[in-house]
Structures are given as structure tokens and as C-alpha cells.
Amino acid sequence: MRNKFSKIAKDLVNHVNDSNELSFIFKTKIHVIITFYIYGREKITFEDLCKITNSTVSRTTIQTILSEGVKLGYLKKFVDKSDKRKKYFSCEQLKPVLEKWHNQQQKIFI
């Protein structure tokens, strides 16, 4: 069992040094949490993310990560058609990368 966790740790360290999507996703613990919440929900707003993280991270940090993700093209921000005040985030363009990473992690635990 310990060997499996070592493999995952090595995988995470390798992605921190990459210059691709996984580098953004695994940049910090909060990057991972935000990305996974966005990917796991069909619609999620900045306010939703602030509530979900239960004050474990500042609103400014969440906003900075969202802005960085949008700027890099990993996240998309779109305005709700019925309520222009709501801005939703998605990361569908990360789907292939996240699913590939997930499948690799599953192989480790088999």
C-alpha cells in the first residue's frame, strides 16, 4: 500500500514541474480543490466556491486562481442568461487531461 502512495506522490511532483494543464491543476492544494469542484459541477460560481471551501482560503486567492485559469485558457467564465450578475465557471477543455490522470491513478490502486 505504501508503494502506491509513493507512486502518486512522484506523479504529483512530476506535474508541478510541467508547463501544461496538469502543472496548473496541481500548482497548489487550492488549485486542485477549485479545479476538481469546477469539473465536478455542471454550474458553479465564485460565490459557490467561496462557500464550499468553508473559509479555508481567502476570496482573493480563489479569485486569483480563477483569473489565472481563465487567462491560461484552462477555465471558461460565462454569464448566466437569466441573471447577468451570476458568472459561472467550467473546465470542459480539461476533461481529457483530468480523465487521463484519473485513469492513471486508478491503475495504481488496482
C-alpha positions in Angstrom: 0.0 0.0 0.0 2.8 2.5 0.9 4.3 1.9 -2.5 1.1 3.1 -4.2 1.2 6.4 -2.3 4.8 6.9 -3.3 3.8 6.5 -6.9 1.1 9.0 -6.6 3.4 11.5 -4.8 6.0 11.0 -7.6 3.3 11.7 -10.2 2.2 14.9 -8.4 5.8 16.2 -8.1 6.4 15.5 -11.8 3.3 17.6 -12.8 4.3 20.5 -10.7 7.4 21.0 -12.9 5.4 20.6 -16.2 4.3 23.6 -18.2 0.9 22.2 -19.2 -2.6 21.8 -17.8 -1.5 19.5 -15.0 1.0 22.0 -13.8 -1.8 24.5 -13.3 -4.1 21.9 -11.7 -1.5 20.7 -9.2 0.2 24.0 -8.6 -1.2 24.2 -5.0 -3.7 22.3 -2.9 -6.3 25.1 -3.5 -5.8 24.9 -7.3 -6.6 21.2 -7.1 -9.7 21.8 -4.9 -11.0 24.5 -7.2 -10.4 22.6 -10.4 -12.0 19.4 -9.1 -15.1 21.3 -7.8 -15.5 23.1 -11.1 -15.1 19.9 -13.1 -17.4 18.0 -10.7 -20.3 20.5 -11.1 -22.2 21.5 -14.1 -22.5 25.1 -13.0 -20.5 26.7 -10.2 -20.0 30.4 -9.4 -17.3 32.2 -7.5 -19.7 32.5 -4.5 -20.3 28.8 -4.6 -16.6 28.1 -4.4 -16.2 30.5 -1.5 -19.0 28.7 0.4 -17.7 25.2 -0.4 -14.2 25.9 0.8 -15.6 27.0 4.2 -13.2 29.9 4.7 -10.1 27.7 4.3 -8.9 30.0 1.6 -9.4 33.7 1.1 -11.8 35.0 -1.5 -8.9 36.9 -3.1 -7.0 33.7 -3.6 -10.0 32.0 -5.2 -10.4 34.9 -7.5 -6.7 34.9 -8.4 -6.8 31.2 -9.3 -10.0 31.6 -11.3 -8.5 34.6 -13.2 -5.2 32.7 -13.8 -7.2 29.7 -15.2 -9.2 31.9 -17.5 -6.2 33.7 -18.7 -4.4 30.5 -19.5 -7.4 29.1 -21.2 -8.0 26.2 -18.8 -11.1 27.7 -17.3 -14.0 29.4 -19.0 -16.2 32.0 -17.5 -19.7 32.7 -18.8 -22.6 34.9 -17.7 -26.0 33.4 -16.8 -28.5 34.5 -19.4 -31.3 35.0 -16.9 -29.3 36.7 -14.2 -26.4 38.7 -15.6 -24.9 39.0 -12.1 -24.1 35.3 -12.0 -20.9 34.2 -13.6 -20.3 30.5 -14.0 -17.0 28.7 -14.4 -16.3 25.5 -16.4 -13.3 23.5 -17.3 -14.5 21.2 -20.0 -11.3 21.7 -22.0 -9.5 20.0 -19.1 -11.8 16.9 -19.4 -9.3 14.7 -21.4 -6.4 15.6 -19.1 -8.4 15.1 -15.9 -9.8 11.8 -17.1 -6.4 10.5 -18.3 -4.9 11.5 -14.9 -7.8 9.8 -13.1 -7.4 6.6 -15.1 -3.6 6.5 -14.3 -4.4 6.9 -10.6 -6.9 4.0 -10.8 -4.3 1.7 -12.3 -2.0 2.4 -9.3 -4.7 1.3 -6.8 -5.7 -1.9 -8.7 
